[in-house]
Amino acid sequence: MDGAGTRAGALAARDGRILAVGNDRDITGLIGPDTRVLDLAGRTAIPGFVESHNHPAFFGMTLAAPVDAGSPPNDTIEDIVARVAQAVTDRGTGEWVRGYRYDDTLLKDNRHPARSDLDPVSPHSPVVLTHVSGHFCVANSAALRTVGITAATPDPPGGRIARDERGEPTGLLIETAAFLVTSRLPGQGADELAEALLLADEEYLANGVTSVHDTGVGLIGGAAELEAYQALLRAGRLRTRIRGYLIDNLVPGLAQGSPERPDLTGAGPRFTMAGVKIIADGSIQGRTGCLAEGYTCAPDEHGMMLLDPAELSGRIAALDAAGWQVAVHGNGDAAIEAIIDGYTRLGAPAGTGRRHRIEHCQTVREDQLDRMAAHDVLASFFIKHVHYWGDRHRDVFLGPERARRISPLASARARGIHFGLHSDTPVTPVPPLEGIWCAVRRRTRDGQILGPEQAVNVDAALRGYTIDAAYLAGEEDSKGSLEVGKLADLAVLSEDPTAVDLDRIRDLTVEATVSGGELVWASGGAR
């Protein structure tokens, strides 16, 4: 994945860095009595994947949760309720029960669960189900009572408490309202979050991911997430490399316009706090992504901004002046417009070196891509949206024309915009090979091709998960390609993704993962 498109047959590493790249004869001469030799027997080695937008703590929490509310395995709300009932029995009366990954658009009921669904099986146990997008949750009556949410509770800024015709909460909490409950969940201290991070760490390595951009450190556990990272780093237990983006409400002094960097005692070479994450709007599938034109299924609805555009611009300017890289979540084109406005008000970006980003950038328009290119604004595209939600975006939320342009990689590439690709795990599964397949095929769950003109070739998609993703974090000189002097981070694949049928790319397997020259994960068949 270097600039010349080089292919080699062998590689040597020493002290965690790549020492030489060449053919078998070149490298054999470097083998000494203490050298560990890995013979890949015709398999393909590539740079370790760089995941440019993920939520490791959130991911680990879903892996450890007692209730899997996702679809599959659940077809109906009744299926989810049965899992909740079992968890209540297993945990005992009064204990909190957490579930993750429910998706109202995949349930046959075609709606969110409500507290009226959950209460019969959990009258005395607080229950919280978090939506697959992370932008909503559903709480039962016991949970609402515990945190003090009633009919008299006002909607928080940037959020909404769903209510029935009598004004009573239904249990559905939208955007910032969800944090009224999720921030109060027990079991989110530093120790529990550290265990969650380790669960995520193992899954990343099993999928060839050696570097992760944690775009929202503190989003789940607040300052305890930093403590969890520090504890793992001190113990030498963190194996993936983390590029952190602190959630903006944890930045000291930001509200006053004078942001300060937090104390990161214990941080090391495997963790760098690179910048700050701001959330500008919600999600398209939740109808909270902020669109210039109304939703196809609800023409009078445009979604919502979680921050006033003037406040958003003010935060961007303050963080830029303090030397932070800024990453702003933007799904709807109206939100993306406000983000670009905030970045362009900074003036010419040349010399800042902070490479400000738009996260997801899902419905970005052609004119907005022009502005991004002119002001060197980068993007991390949520490419798996095309597969997992493309059908519903086309048929329900956006209509055919807007839907075919979600994640417009070809248009961005034609303008020279640097972009990474991501899975936003736990929103969609980790495997980067699936993301690469999404980028080159743009095939939806129902088997339809969505916007084929926005597909890119395999090389471009690979770069979106390696060298170009590293560029987004300013790390292209140390990772993302197999070149002398760079970190010896590699993923070993069963076959060459550039040499197989495009529809087979997602079926390839990761057989080993190397980080800093050390074999940190291997499948049963690897030697």
NUMI-185382 format. One record per residue (C-alpha): residue in one letter; y negated, x negated, z negated. Coordinates in steps of 0.001 Angstrom, whole numbers, plus 500000, padded with zeros to 6 digits. Each point is the difference from the previous one (the first is absolute). Layout:
// residues N
<node type="A" y="Y" x="X" z="Z"/>
...
// end
This chain:
// residues 527
<node type="M" y="500000" x="500000" z="500000"/>
<node type="D" y="497622" x="497105" z="500611"/>
<node type="G" y="497274" x="500221" z="502611"/>
<node type="A" y="502174" x="498425" z="502695"/>
<node type="G" y="502960" x="502350" z="499553"/>
<node type="T" y="502281" x="497090" z="499111"/>
<node type="R" y="503744" x="500461" z="499449"/>
<node type="A" y="502032" x="497384" z="498183"/>
<node type="G" y="503609" x="499468" z="498968"/>
<node type="A" y="499590" x="498399" z="496607"/>
<node type="L" y="497541" x="499606" z="497136"/>
<node type="A" y="499675" x="497765" z="496944"/>
<node type="A" y="498164" x="500697" z="496763"/>
<node type="R" y="499099" x="497860" z="497000"/>
<node type="D" y="498070" x="500837" z="496830"/>
<node type="G" y="499576" x="503593" z="501142"/>
<node type="R" y="498331" x="499136" z="503305"/>
<node type="I" y="501200" x="499659" z="503574"/>
<node type="L" y="500592" x="496317" z="500726"/>
<node type="A" y="501136" x="500149" z="503617"/>
<node type="V" y="500841" x="502462" z="502763"/>
<node type="G" y="502070" x="499012" z="503011"/>
<node type="N" y="503516" x="499831" z="501399"/>
<node type="D" y="503258" x="499237" z="498203"/>
<node type="R" y="499797" x="496293" z="500778"/>
<node type="D" y="496447" x="499711" z="498627"/>
<node type="I" y="500864" x="501683" z="496735"/>
<node type="T" y="503467" x="498493" z="499442"/>
<node type="G" y="498333" x="496630" z="499506"/>
<node type="L" y="498170" x="501387" z="496951"/>
<node type="I" y="503163" x="501117" z="498174"/>
<node type="G" y="500660" x="497879" z="496917"/>
<node type="P" y="502708" x="500086" z="497306"/>
<node type="D" y="498076" x="502587" z="497929"/>
<node type="T" y="498859" x="502191" z="502900"/>
<node type="R" y="501132" x="503613" z="499985"/>
<node type="V" y="500933" x="501034" z="503541"/>
<node type="L" y="500077" x="503621" z="501157"/>
<node type="D" y="501816" x="500587" z="503282"/>
<node type="L" y="498875" x="503342" z="501403"/>
<node type="A" y="502753" x="500007" z="502626"/>
<node type="G" y="497850" x="501486" z="502738"/>
<node type="R" y="497952" x="502361" z="497863"/>
<node type="T" y="496212" x="500157" z="500354"/>
<node type="A" y="497534" x="498564" z="497497"/>
<node type="I" y="496428" x="501282" z="499974"/>
<node type="P" y="497104" x="499567" z="497561"/>
<node type="G" y="500451" x="502051" z="496839"/>
<node type="F" y="498522" x="503442" z="500522"/>
<node type="V" y="496511" x="500621" z="498591"/>
<node type="E" y="499547" x="503608" z="498823"/>
<node type="S" y="496274" x="500643" z="500332"/>
<node type="H" y="499796" x="503206" z="497912"/>
<node type="N" y="502433" x="500883" z="497217"/>
<node type="H" y="500075" x="501164" z="496387"/>
<node type="P" y="502627" x="497918" z="498164"/>
<node type="A" y="499596" x="501549" z="496534"/>
<node type="F" y="500002" x="503540" z="501405"/>
<node type="F" y="503037" x="499099" z="502128"/>
<node type="G" y="501896" x="498617" z="497027"/>
<node type="M" y="499178" x="503075" z="497935"/>
<node type="T" y="501524" x="502239" z="502688"/>
<node type="L" y="503155" x="497874" z="500046"/>
<node type="A" y="500366" x="500419" z="496236"/>
<node type="A" y="499070" x="503699" z="499812"/>
<node type="P" y="502564" x="502528" z="498709"/>
<node type="V" y="499192" x="502521" z="502782"/>
<node type="D" y="500057" x="499264" z="503716"/>
<node type="A" y="497985" x="502918" z="501379"/>
<node type="G" y="499977" x="498731" z="503590"/>
<node type="S" y="501342" x="501586" z="503203"/>
<node type="P" y="502715" x="499008" z="500553"/>
<node type="P" y="501863" x="500597" z="497730"/>
<node type="N" y="498131" x="503214" z="499114"/>
<node type="D" y="499637" x="502854" z="502477"/>
<node type="T" y="498320" x="502535" z="497715"/>
<node type="I" y="497924" x="500245" z="496847"/>
<node type="E" y="503107" x="501441" z="498353"/>
<node type="D" y="501792" x="496708" z="500713"/>
<node type="I" y="497212" x="498060" z="498272"/>
<node type="V" y="499993" x="502382" z="497044"/>
<node type="A" y="503752" x="499423" z="499554"/>
<node type="R" y="499382" x="496248" z="499769"/>
<node type="V" y="497219" x="500588" z="497468"/>
<node type="A" y="502312" x="502195" z="497913"/>
<node type="Q" y="502626" x="497252" z="499917"/>
<node type="A" y="497404" x="497391" z="499018"/>
<node type="V" y="498718" x="502218" z="497168"/>
<node type="T" y="503561" x="500323" z="498700"/>
<node type="D" y="500658" x="496270" z="500319"/>
<node type="R" y="496772" x="498927" z="498310"/>
<node type="G" y="499815" x="502590" z="497258"/>
<node type="T" y="497467" x="502699" z="499112"/>
<node type="G" y="496410" x="498851" z="499825"/>
<node type="E" y="500417" x="496809" z="502046"/>
<node type="W" y="497819" x="499517" z="503081"/>
<node type="V" y="501798" x="500349" z="503340"/>
<node type="R" y="498605" x="498308" z="503087"/>
<node type="G" y="500892" x="500579" z="503626"/>
<node type="Y" y="498675" x="498491" z="503208"/>
<node type="R" y="499936" x="500411" z="503788"/>
<node type="Y" y="499896" x="503782" z="500416"/>
<node type="D" y="498594" x="501006" z="503383"/>
<node type="D" y="498942" x="503618" z="500357"/>
<node type="T" y="500029" x="499761" z="503804"/>
<node type="L" y="503717" x="499144" z="500033"/>
<node type="L" y="501102" x="502708" z="497570"/>
<node type="K" y="501307" x="503271" z="501446"/>
<node type="D" y="497622" x="501793" z="497612"/>
<node type="N" y="497103" x="498308" z="501864"/>
<node type="R" y="497894" x="499769" z="496840"/>
<node type="H" y="499412" x="497841" z="496966"/>
<node type="P" y="502098" x="500701" z="496909"/>
<node type="A" y="498126" x="501790" z="497210"/>
<node type="R" y="500211" x="500037" z="496241"/>
<node type="S" y="501605" x="503450" z="500300"/>
<node type="D" y="502915" x="498316" z="501802"/>
<node type="L" y="500395" x="497298" z="497358"/>
<node type="D" y="499337" x="501899" z="496763"/>
<node type="P" y="503292" x="501929" z="499804"/>
<node type="V" y="502028" x="496764" z="499832"/>
<node type="S" y="497480" x="497985" z="497966"/>
<node type="P" y="498197" x="502289" z="497526"/>
<node type="H" y="499543" x="497250" z="497405"/>
<node type="S" y="500193" x="496787" z="502074"/>
<node type="P" y="496973" x="498748" z="501959"/>
<node type="V" y="500864" x="499554" z="503687"/>
<node type="V" y="497932" x="498282" z="502698"/>
<node type="L" y="501032" x="499768" z="503666"/>
<node type="T" y="497953" x="497623" z="502159"/>
<node type="H" y="499552" x="500720" z="503712"/>
<node type="V" y="501379" x="497486" z="502498"/>
<node type="S" y="496420" x="499129" z="501024"/>
<node type="G" y="498945" x="499259" z="496419"/>
<node type="H" y="496962" x="502264" z="500482"/>
<node type="F" y="501333" x="503009" z="498090"/>
<node type="C" y="502229" x="500865" z="497102"/>
<node type="V" y="501492" x="503162" z="498536"/>
<node type="A" y="500125" x="500468" z="496217"/>
<node type="N" y="501840" x="502652" z="498044"/>
<node type="S" y="498384" x="501997" z="497192"/>
<node type="A" y="501170" x="497601" z="497298"/>
<node type="A" y="498390" x="497071" z="501809"/>
<node type="L" y="496756" x="501900" z="500580"/>
<node type="R" y="499862" x="500945" z="496308"/>
<node type="T" y="500648" x="496417" z="498939"/>
<node type="V" y="497055" x="498626" z="501975"/>
<node type="G" y="497749" x="502978" z="499283"/>
<node type="I" y="499611" x="501504" z="503482"/>
<node type="T" y="499137" x="503722" z="499815"/>
<node type="A" y="498203" x="502605" z="502069"/>
<node type="A" y="496767" x="498729" z="498462"/>
<node type="T" y="500541" x="496383" z="501129"/>
<node type="P" y="497499" x="499135" z="502746"/>
<node type="D" y="501074" x="498260" z="503198"/>
<node type="P" y="499370" x="496245" z="499678"/>
<node type="P" y="497808" x="498234" z="502581"/>
<node type="G" y="502096" x="499263" z="503087"/>
<node type="G" y="502822" x="502348" z="498962"/>
<node type="R" y="501070" x="503589" z="499515"/>
<node type="I" y="502182" x="501998" z="497625"/>
<node type="A" y="501816" x="502656" z="502048"/>
<node type="R" y="499652" x="503449" z="498410"/>
<node type="D" y="501535" x="503434" z="500496"/>
<node type="E" y="498085" x="503252" z="500529"/>
<node type="R" y="499317" x="500208" z="496237"/>
<node type="G" y="498566" x="496483" z="499889"/>
<node type="E" y="503021" x="498576" z="498183"/>
<node type="P" y="501283" x="496532" z="501092"/>
<node type="T" y="503046" x="500282" z="502264"/>
<node type="G" y="501143" x="496518" z="499032"/>
<node type="L" y="498886" x="498335" z="503242"/>
<node type="L" y="497437" x="497257" z="499376"/>
<node type="I" y="498213" x="498546" z="503017"/>
<node type="E" y="498622" x="496461" z="500468"/>
<node type="T" y="498105" x="498810" z="496883"/>
<node type="A" y="501174" x="503078" z="498078"/>
<node type="A" y="503529" x="498589" z="500180"/>
<node type="F" y="498883" x="497038" z="497887"/>
<node type="L" y="499181" x="502385" z="497144"/>
<node type="V" y="503778" x="500181" z="499507"/>
<node type="T" y="501484" x="496875" z="501583"/>
<node type="S" y="497717" x="497708" z="497983"/>
<node type="R" y="501387" x="501571" z="496809"/>
<node type="L" y="503676" x="499539" z="500804"/>
<node type="P" y="501904" x="498001" z="497375"/>
<node type="G" y="502072" x="497001" z="501016"/>
<node type="Q" y="497211" x="498402" z="502032"/>
<node type="G" y="499294" x="497051" z="497754"/>
<node type="A" y="500146" x="496388" z="501131"/>
<node type="D" y="503711" x="499607" z="499178"/>
<node type="E" y="501050" x="503078" z="501979"/>
<node type="L" y="497738" x="499067" z="502902"/>
<node type="A" y="501437" x="496477" z="500048"/>
<node type="E" y="503496" x="501452" z="500360"/>
<node type="A" y="498729" x="502260" z="502783"/>
<node type="L" y="498490" x="497007" z="501791"/>
<node type="L" y="503334" x="498183" z="499815"/>
<node type="L" y="501805" x="502975" z="501548"/>
<node type="A" y="497492" x="499983" z="502851"/>
<node type="D" y="500264" x="496202" z="500293"/>
<node type="E" y="503745" x="500239" z="500671"/>
<node type="E" y="499531" x="502677" z="502661"/>
<node type="Y" y="497325" x="497989" z="501792"/>
<node type="L" y="502204" x="496910" z="500179"/>
<node type="A" y="502961" x="502060" z="501216"/>
<node type="N" y="497817" x="501042" z="502940"/>
<node type="G" y="498705" x="496520" z="500843"/>
<node type="V" y="496561" x="500594" z="498461"/>
<node type="T" y="498680" x="496831" z="498355"/>
<node type="S" y="496332" x="501011" z="499595"/>
<node type="V" y="498505" x="503340" z="498948"/>
<node type="H" y="496397" x="501190" z="499934"/>
<node type="D" y="499845" x="502134" z="496843"/>
<node type="T" y="497192" x="502282" z="501132"/>
<node type="G" y="499125" x="501672" z="496741"/>
<node type="V" y="500886" x="497830" z="497015"/>
<node type="G" y="499532" x="502289" z="497002"/>
<node type="L" y="500409" x="503223" z="501950"/>
<node type="I" y="503021" x="501060" z="497927"/>
<node type="G" y="499710" x="498210" z="496670"/>
<node type="G" y="496396" x="498831" z="499828"/>
<node type="A" y="499440" x="496631" z="498331"/>
<node type="A" y="503660" x="499962" z="498905"/>
<node type="E" y="500956" x="499168" z="503593"/>
<node type="L" y="498065" x="496744" z="499762"/>
<node type="E" y="501733" x="499242" z="496704"/>
<node type="A" y="503365" x="500681" z="501642"/>
<node type="Y" y="499261" x="497631" z="502869"/>
<node type="Q" y="498816" x="497307" z="497604"/>
<node type="A" y="503143" x="500294" z="497882"/>
<node type="L" y="502267" x="499665" z="503038"/>
<node type="L" y="498024" x="497047" z="501326"/>
<node type="R" y="500153" x="498184" z="496661"/>
<node type="A" y="503760" x="500552" z="499906"/>
<node type="G" y="500425" x="498872" z="503604"/>
<node type="R" y="501758" x="503247" z="500909"/>
<node type="L" y="497837" x="501193" z="502897"/>
<node type="R" y="501525" x="498914" z="503314"/>
<node type="T" y="497847" x="501818" z="502547"/>
<node type="R" y="496464" x="498741" z="500546"/>
<node type="I" y="497396" x="502601" z="499041"/>
<node type="R" y="496523" x="500300" z="501455"/>
<node type="G" y="498280" x="502391" z="497615"/>
<node type="Y" y="497196" x="502489" z="500638"/>
<node type="L" y="498743" x="501362" z="496686"/>
<node type="I" y="499306" x="503736" z="499950"/>
<node type="D" y="496220" x="500370" z="499895"/>
<node type="N" y="499745" x="501947" z="496734"/>
<node type="L" y="501428" x="496972" z="498157"/>
<node type="V" y="497325" x="497605" z="501252"/>
<node type="P" y="497634" x="499246" z="497078"/>
<node type="G" y="496363" x="500698" z="500813"/>
<node type="L" y="500608" x="501579" z="503417"/>
<node type="A" y="498454" x="503328" z="499011"/>
<node type="Q" y="496851" x="498082" z="499013"/>
<node type="G" y="499949" x="498044" z="503271"/>
<node type="S" y="500992" x="496667" z="498420"/>
<node type="P" y="503797" x="499674" z="500361"/>
<node type="E" y="501806" x="497281" z="498065"/>
<node type="R" y="503404" x="498462" z="500570"/>
<node type="P" y="502585" x="500873" z="497334"/>
<node type="D" y="501759" x="497406" z="497865"/>
<node type="L" y="503170" x="498968" z="501838"/>
<node type="T" y="501473" x="497611" z="497470"/>
<node type="G" y="503568" x="499312" z="501052"/>
<node type="A" y="499448" x="500507" z="503722"/>
<node type="G" y="501579" x="497346" z="502174"/>
<node type="P" y="500902" x="499124" z="503593"/>
<node type="R" y="502038" x="503200" z="500357"/>
<node type="F" y="497109" x="502281" z="499077"/>
<node type="T" y="496452" x="499979" z="501349"/>
<node type="M" y="497420" x="502671" z="499259"/>
<node type="A" y="498380" x="500160" z="503409"/>
<node type="G" y="497747" x="502997" z="499884"/>
<node type="V" y="499367" x="503592" z="499013"/>
<node type="K" y="501510" x="503270" z="501221"/>
<node type="I" y="497839" x="503118" z="500388"/>
<node type="I" y="501390" x="503440" z="500888"/>
<node type="A" y="497609" x="501900" z="502278"/>
<node type="D" y="502024" x="503126" z="500805"/>
<node type="G" y="503442" x="501567" z="499630"/>
<node type="S" y="502973" x="500584" z="502295"/>
<node type="I" y="500314" x="501939" z="503246"/>
<node type="Q" y="503247" x="501727" z="498978"/>
<node type="G" y="498305" x="501177" z="496813"/>
<node type="R" y="496935" x="501196" z="501957"/>
<node type="T" y="497820" x="497727" z="497863"/>
<node type="G" y="499457" x="497337" z="502674"/>
<node type="C" y="496360" x="500418" z="501047"/>
<node type="L" y="499779" x="501050" z="503676"/>
<node type="A" y="496959" x="500486" z="502218"/>
<node type="E" y="501656" x="503059" z="501565"/>
<node type="G" y="501983" x="502527" z="497967"/>
<node type="Y" y="503740" x="500000" z="499531"/>
<node type="T" y="501904" x="501770" z="502770"/>
<node type="C" y="501813" x="502151" z="497438"/>
<node type="A" y="496776" x="500677" z="498069"/>
<node type="P" y="496963" x="499560" z="502286"/>
<node type="D" y="497492" x="500542" z="497203"/>
<node type="E" y="501493" x="497198" z="497896"/>
<node type="H" y="498872" x="496416" z="500565"/>
<node type="G" y="501612" x="498290" z="497004"/>
<node type="M" y="497991" x="498185" z="497366"/>
<node type="M" y="498199" x="496767" z="499249"/>
<node type="L" y="500978" x="498597" z="496618"/>
<node type="L" y="496709" x="498095" z="499920"/>
<node type="D" y="496608" x="501001" z="501328"/>
<node type="P" y="499270" x="497814" z="503075"/>
<node type="A" y="496904" x="498519" z="498325"/>
<node type="E" y="502028" x="499051" z="496926"/>
<node type="L" y="502719" x="498560" z="502224"/>
<node type="S" y="497466" x="497826" z="501841"/>
<node type="G" y="498515" x="498885" z="496682"/>
<node type="R" y="503381" x="498891" z="498674"/>
<node type="I" y="500810" x="498145" z="503214"/>
<node type="A" y="496657" x="498181" z="499901"/>
<node type="A" y="500347" x="499018" z="496331"/>
<node type="L" y="503534" x="498698" z="500482"/>
<node type="D" y="499045" x="498096" z="503141"/>
<node type="A" y="497088" x="498358" z="498207"/>
<node type="A" y="502362" x="498955" z="497189"/>
<node type="G" y="502367" x="498343" z="502477"/>
<node type="W" y="502817" x="502546" z="499955"/>
<node type="Q" y="502000" x="501002" z="503038"/>
<node type="V" y="499826" x="503803" z="500269"/>
<node type="A" y="502849" x="502265" z="501116"/>
<node type="V" y="499115" x="503685" z="500372"/>
<node type="H" y="502560" x="502780" z="500442"/>
<node type="G" y="498981" x="502229" z="502913"/>
<node type="N" y="502250" x="502557" z="501721"/>
<node type="G" y="497635" x="502525" z="501564"/>
<node type="D" y="497506" x="498998" z="502685"/>
<node type="A" y="497035" x="501300" z="497956"/>
<node type="A" y="501033" x="497738" z="497107"/>
<node type="I" y="500527" x="497093" z="502412"/>
<node type="E" y="496471" x="500568" z="501319"/>
<node type="A" y="498602" x="499728" z="496469"/>
<node type="I" y="502000" x="496816" z="499376"/>
<node type="I" y="498794" x="498372" z="503213"/>
<node type="D" y="496430" x="501026" z="499125"/>
<node type="G" y="500399" x="498243" z="496656"/>
<node type="Y" y="501284" x="496835" z="501632"/>
<node type="T" y="497383" x="499913" z="502782"/>
<node type="R" y="497181" x="500289" z="497437"/>
<node type="L" y="501049" x="496584" z="498702"/>
<node type="G" y="498618" x="498425" z="503161"/>
<node type="A" y="501754" x="497409" z="502145"/>
<node type="P" y="503350" x="499081" z="498425"/>
<node type="A" y="499986" x="496461" z="501356"/>
<node type="G" y="500297" x="497481" z="497184"/>
<node type="T" y="501081" x="502393" z="497277"/>
<node type="G" y="503663" x="499255" z="500624"/>
<node type="R" y="501086" x="503032" z="497996"/>
<node type="R" y="501519" x="502006" z="502850"/>
<node type="H" y="499358" x="503510" z="498742"/>
<node type="R" y="502704" x="502532" z="500843"/>
<node type="I" y="500729" x="503664" z="500634"/>
<node type="E" y="503324" x="501133" z="498549"/>
<node type="H" y="502212" x="502427" z="501991"/>
<node type="C" y="497206" x="500606" z="502556"/>
<node type="Q" y="502123" x="502874" z="501206"/>
<node type="T" y="497704" x="502146" z="502162"/>
<node type="V" y="497504" x="497334" z="501057"/>
<node type="R" y="498217" x="500918" z="503256"/>
<node type="E" y="499309" x="497796" z="503023"/>
<node type="D" y="496265" x="499814" z="499214"/>
<node type="Q" y="500846" x="498975" z="496445"/>
<node type="L" y="502318" x="497255" z="501253"/>
<node type="D" y="497045" x="498717" z="502055"/>
<node type="R" y="497912" x="499784" z="496822"/>
<node type="M" y="502815" x="498326" z="498078"/>
<node type="A" y="500372" x="497358" z="502722"/>
<node type="A" y="496245" x="499390" z="500118"/>
<node type="H" y="499800" x="499449" z="496234"/>
<node type="D" y="503350" x="498221" z="499528"/>
<node type="V" y="501488" x="502736" z="497813"/>
<node type="L" y="503764" x="499629" z="499611"/>
<node type="A" y="502675" x="502700" z="499731"/>
<node type="S" y="503326" x="500455" z="498281"/>
<node type="F" y="501704" x="502806" z="501905"/>
<node type="F" y="502497" x="502323" z="498314"/>
<node type="I" y="502230" x="499862" z="503064"/>
<node type="K" y="502919" x="501934" z="498462"/>
<node type="H" y="497852" x="503131" z="499912"/>
<node type="V" y="500848" x="500377" z="503694"/>
<node type="H" y="503681" x="500460" z="499193"/>
<node type="Y" y="499952" x="501730" z="496633"/>
<node type="W" y="497101" x="502435" z="500554"/>
<node type="G" y="499286" x="499894" z="503728"/>
<node type="D" y="501615" x="503360" z="500778"/>
<node type="R" y="498067" x="501804" z="497272"/>
<node type="H" y="496749" x="498269" z="500907"/>
<node type="R" y="500462" x="501208" z="503581"/>
<node type="D" y="501178" x="503540" z="499200"/>
<node type="V" y="498192" x="500782" z="496753"/>
<node type="F" y="497184" x="497744" z="498840"/>
<node type="L" y="498289" x="498266" z="502957"/>
<node type="G" y="501180" x="501595" z="503231"/>
<node type="P" y="501444" x="498120" z="502998"/>
<node type="E" y="496982" x="497932" z="501065"/>
<node type="R" y="498984" x="498632" z="496616"/>
<node type="A" y="503610" x="499499" z="498919"/>
<node type="R" y="500941" x="497860" z="503005"/>
<node type="R" y="497291" x="497523" z="498984"/>
<node type="I" y="501011" x="499399" z="496369"/>
<node type="S" y="500383" x="496272" z="499351"/>
<node type="P" y="498563" x="499026" z="503423"/>
<node type="L" y="501394" x="496461" z="500149"/>
<node type="A" y="499562" x="499444" z="503727"/>
<node type="S" y="496338" x="501026" z="499866"/>
<node type="A" y="499367" x="497719" z="497024"/>
<node type="R" y="501795" x="497088" z="501636"/>
<node type="A" y="498069" x="500452" z="503249"/>
<node type="R" y="496794" x="499460" z="498006"/>
<node type="G" y="501294" x="496900" z="498237"/>
<node type="I" y="500058" x="501676" z="496573"/>
<node type="H" y="502248" x="498179" z="497565"/>
<node type="F" y="502398" x="502427" z="498362"/>
<node type="G" y="502997" x="500028" z="497729"/>
<node type="L" y="502708" x="502641" z="499817"/>
<node type="H" y="501335" x="501587" z="496852"/>
<node type="S" y="502358" x="502540" z="498434"/>
<node type="D" y="497831" x="500968" z="496985"/>
<node type="T" y="503194" x="499959" z="497934"/>
<node type="P" y="500994" x="502086" z="498116"/>
<node type="V" y="498453" x="502507" z="502435"/>
<node type="T" y="502478" x="498888" z="502697"/>
<node type="P" y="502938" x="497553" z="499768"/>
<node type="V" y="499373" x="496243" z="499948"/>
<node type="P" y="501882" x="498570" z="503021"/>
<node type="P" y="497517" x="498221" z="502293"/>
<node type="L" y="502550" x="500175" z="502822"/>
<node type="E" y="499564" x="503770" z="499919"/>
<node type="G" y="496223" x="499519" z="500156"/>
<node type="I" y="500355" x="497702" z="503000"/>
<node type="W" y="502180" x="502630" z="501685"/>
<node type="C" y="497338" x="502635" z="499269"/>
<node type="A" y="497324" x="497822" z="501583"/>
<node type="V" y="501916" x="499410" z="503234"/>
<node type="R" y="501656" x="503423" z="500404"/>
<node type="R" y="497748" x="502528" z="498181"/>
<node type="R" y="502945" x="502371" z="499625"/>
<node type="T" y="499626" x="502878" z="497516"/>
<node type="R" y="502667" x="501405" z="497702"/>
<node type="D" y="500673" x="502747" z="502537"/>
<node type="G" y="500571" x="497384" z="502697"/>
<node type="Q" y="496723" x="500511" z="501887"/>
<node type="I" y="497828" x="497131" z="501246"/>
<node type="L" y="496515" x="500336" z="498524"/>
<node type="G" y="497227" x="498297" z="501956"/>
<node type="P" y="502056" x="497476" z="502011"/>
<node type="E" y="496782" x="498419" z="501285"/>
<node type="Q" y="499346" x="498721" z="496456"/>
<node type="A" y="503295" x="498086" z="499761"/>
<node type="V" y="499945" x="496183" z="499915"/>
<node type="N" y="502645" x="497460" z="500951"/>
<node type="V" y="502441" x="498444" z="497540"/>
<node type="D" y="498042" x="496759" z="499707"/>
<node type="A" y="496819" x="501854" z="498972"/>
<node type="A" y="501925" x="502120" z="497510"/>
<node type="L" y="501666" x="496925" z="498487"/>
<node type="R" y="496583" x="498396" z="499652"/>
<node type="G" y="498789" x="503119" z="498179"/>
<node type="Y" y="502609" x="499257" z="497343"/>
<node type="T" y="499588" x="496193" z="499976"/>
<node type="I" y="497086" x="497861" z="501208"/>
<node type="D" y="497506" x="502822" z="500585"/>
<node type="A" y="500803" x="501555" z="496616"/>
<node type="A" y="499422" x="496572" z="498451"/>
<node type="Y" y="496636" x="499866" z="501799"/>
<node type="L" y="498926" x="503193" z="498243"/>
<node type="A" y="500222" x="498131" z="496705"/>
<node type="G" y="498497" x="496755" z="501291"/>
<node type="E" y="503381" x="498296" z="499664"/>
<node type="E" y="500878" x="499214" z="503601"/>
<node type="D" y="499812" x="496259" z="499258"/>
<node type="S" y="502779" x="500196" z="497410"/>
<node type="K" y="502356" x="502777" z="501134"/>
<node type="G" y="500896" x="502342" z="502842"/>
<node type="S" y="501452" x="497424" z="502400"/>
<node type="L" y="502579" x="497197" z="499834"/>
<node type="E" y="497793" x="496930" z="500386"/>
<node type="V" y="499968" x="496641" z="498282"/>
<node type="G" y="498100" x="500085" z="496713"/>
<node type="K" y="500290" x="503749" z="499487"/>
<node type="L" y="501975" x="501672" z="497231"/>
<node type="A" y="503736" x="500009" z="500689"/>
<node type="D" y="500296" x="503805" z="499881"/>
<node type="L" y="502570" x="501422" z="502416"/>
<node type="A" y="502004" x="503114" z="500767"/>
<node type="V" y="503394" x="499652" z="501683"/>
<node type="L" y="500844" x="502859" z="502356"/>
<node type="S" y="503356" x="501005" z="501431"/>
<node type="E" y="498595" x="499784" z="503547"/>
<node type="D" y="496823" x="499138" z="501884"/>
<node type="P" y="497761" x="503129" z="500017"/>
<node type="T" y="498360" x="498832" z="503237"/>
<node type="A" y="503358" x="499889" z="501800"/>
<node type="V" y="501583" x="503354" z="499127"/>
<node type="D" y="499438" x="503525" z="501282"/>
<node type="L" y="496836" x="501380" z="498409"/>
<node type="D" y="501832" x="502870" z="498328"/>
<node type="R" y="502324" x="497525" z="498250"/>
<node type="I" y="497228" x="498132" z="498190"/>
<node type="R" y="500025" x="502296" z="496970"/>
<node type="D" y="503774" x="499498" z="499665"/>
<node type="L" y="499835" x="496216" z="499720"/>
<node type="T" y="500688" x="498646" z="496529"/>
<node type="V" y="498421" x="497370" z="497782"/>
<node type="E" y="502770" x="497604" z="498975"/>
<node type="A" y="498068" x="497503" z="497896"/>
<node type="T" y="496518" x="499360" z="498650"/>
<node type="V" y="498502" x="496604" z="499205"/>
<node type="S" y="496854" x="499529" z="497895"/>
<node type="G" y="498477" x="496573" z="499525"/>
<node type="G" y="503101" x="498375" z="501431"/>
<node type="E" y="502308" x="501740" z="497515"/>
<node type="L" y="502632" x="502547" z="500972"/>
<node type="V" y="498882" x="502959" z="497861"/>
<node type="W" y="502098" x="502779" z="501529"/>
<node type="A" y="503099" x="500179" z="502172"/>
<node type="S" y="502259" x="502788" z="501207"/>
<node type="G" y="503703" x="499843" z="499280"/>
<node type="G" y="500765" x="498493" z="503390"/>
<node type="A" y="497382" x="497231" z="499959"/>
<node type="R" y="501068" x="496448" z="499131"/>
// end
